[in-house]
Amino acid sequence: MASLWEQIQTWTLLDIAVTRWMATIVILFIVVAGRRWALRIFHVLAQGLAERTDTPLDNLLLEAAEKPAGWLIYILGVLAAMHVLNPPVTIFPILPAMDHLGRIASILIGAWFLWRMIDGLAAYFTARAAQTESSLDDQLVPFVAKTLKIFIIITGVLVVAQNMGYSISGLIASLGIGGIAVAMAAKDTIANVFGSIMILMDRPFAVGDWIKTSAFEGIVEEVGFRSTRIRTFDKTLVNVPNSTMANMVIDNIDARPKRRVKMRIGLTYDSSPKQIQAAIDGSEALLAGHVGVDQDFYLVKFDTFEDSSLSILLYYFTKTTHWEEYLQIRQEINMQIMKLLESLKLEFAFPTRTVHLEQEQSVSSSSSNKTTSGKLRKAAS
């Protein structure tokens, strides 16, 4: 037996010892079996972490690393087998090339793992964003994911180029000069992109919100990476660059928790103080009893003597911010106030002007005119 093993050690195939061929085959077999066991371990860990932890982030990490790890085992196993085989450079000058390709493949697998990790995180945060009321985060997640993927591609290309023997310092310098030229040519576009980022992060409004600025007023239909679209109440569509939008003073009407009503009731001057007090008390009771009126704060006060009326101030808030429901509440309150004033025999005032003529002045004026005319007739005679 010993002599047979000694004979085998002397055997060669393509100037490579048979024992090295045998060791290479064993390594490849271990690599294939090890990959299968590694994938099973990933599945077991994923199931165990899913049961023990509440967050799905650890599962996303394992799922993202599963396939890249399998291919990495293949690559490392093939490299190890080639080093064990160690073919002569005169016959198979492949070992340096395999090392070179192995490094490049490892870099690409690392980039693939990061890519899959970004996809998993994007899916997770997209599901979380769908549970929120704002729609801006639904747009922010894909934007960040695309930006990270572009960064991975650029970094991967540069690292691969460096491992292939290219000098990336000149490439980076040329990219810097080209970037300056592109930035100068597309400064407005870049400003709009940064404006969109500020809008998405600050969240001054969301899609569907009613906003008002010094230049326009309407409903936000879309927040893009270059511009924001607003549908005005005239049904026109306004496209505002995001760089301009980010610097505007924006009044988000829909951000208010309730809507204000401020109105005045003008009563005629022949109303008595008792009637005015009854109108105030009745109006307060109406506001206190209406289900659509916010009960935290409301006012009914006789505050001003107008030129043509006695003015009562009504100041209250509706619980709803929906425009149609808000108008319905105002209508119900107004109708009840009209019925209240009618029951109190009070009348609404409107702009009037009363002209008083004094009869004595007109009579004395006519008598003096007669005396003057008599004197004139006597003088003429």
Residue, then its C-alpha position, 0 to 999 in steps of 0.5 A: m500500500a505504501s509503495l502504491w501511494e509512493q508511486i501515485q505521488t510520482w505520477t503527473l498529469l500535464d506536468i502537475a502531480v496527480t496528488r495536487w489534482m486530487a487535492t484540487i478535486v477535494i477542495l472543489f467538492i468541499v466548496v460545493a457542499g460548503r455552499r449548500w450548507a452555508l445557504r441552509i445556515f442563512h435560512v435557519l438564521a433568518q427564521g430564528l431572527a424572524e421569530r426572536t426579533d421584531t424588526p425585519l432589518d436583520n432578515l433583510l441583511l441575511e436575504a441580501a447576503e445569501k446569494p452573494a455569499g454563495w457566489l463568493i464561496y464559489i470564487l474563493g474555492v476556485l481560487a484556493a483550488m487553483h493555488v493548490l493545483n499551481p499549474p506551471v507558468t510554462i504550460f498554463p499561465i493562468l494563476p495570475a489572471m485568476d487572482h486578478l479576476g478573483r479580486i474583480a469578481s469579489i468587488l462586483i459581488g460586494a457591490w451586488f450585496l450592497w445593491r440587494m441591501i438597498d433594494g431590501l431597505a427600500a422595500y421596507f421603508t416604502a412599506r413604512a411610508a405607505q402607512t403615513e399620511s404624507s405622500l412625500d416620503d413615498q417619493l423620498v425613499p425611491f430617490v434616496a435608493k436611486t442615489l445610493k445605487i448610482f454611487i455604488i455603480i460609480t465606486g464599483v467602476l472606479v475600484v474595478a478600473q484601479n484593479m485592472g491597472y488603470s490610473i484612476s487619479g487622472l480619471i477622477a481629475s477629468l471627472g472633476i473638470g467635467g463635473i465643473a463644466v456640467a455644474m455650470a451648464a446645469k446649475d438651474t437643474i442642480a438647484n431644482v434637485f436640491g430644492s426637491i430634496m429640501i421640500l421632501m425633507d422639510r415637508p412643508f406640504a404634501v400631495g393633495d394639500w391646499i397651499k397659498t403663496s404670494a403668487f398662486e393658490g391651489i392644490v398640490e398635484e405632484v412634487g417632482f425632482r425638477s418642479t412642483r405642480i399646483r392645480t389652481f381653483d381656476k383649474t389651471l396648472v402651475n409648474v413651479p421650479n423646486s428651487t423657487m418653491a423651496n424659497m417661497v413663503i408657503d401657507n399650508i391651508d390644510a395643515r390647520p387642525k380646524r377652520r376659523v369663522k369670523m363674522r359680524i351681525g349688524l342690527t338696527y339702531d332701534s334695537s333695545p339693550k335687552q334685545i341685544q343681550a338676548a341675541i348674544d345669549g341665544s347665539e352663544a347657546l347655538l354655538a355651544g349646542h352645535v356638534g360641528v363647532d369646536q368647543d375649546f374657544y368661541l366668542v359672541k360679543f357686542d363690540t362696535f357701534e357702526d355707522s348704520s348698525l349695532s355690530i355683534l362679533l361671532y368668532y368660532f372654529t369648526k372641527t372639520t377642515h373639509w371645505e364642504e363640511y365647513l360651509q355646511i356648518r356655517q350655513e346651519i349656524n347662520m340659519q339658526i341665527m336668522k330664526l333667533l333674531e326673527s323670534l326676538k323681533l330684531e332686524f338686520a341693518f343695512p347702510t341707510r341715511t336719514v335726512h331731517l328737514e326742519q319745518e320752522q326754518s323753511v317757514s321763516s325763510s319763506s316769510s322773510n322772502k315775502t317781506t323783502s319782495g314787499k319792500l322792493r315793490k314800495a321802493a319801485s312805486 
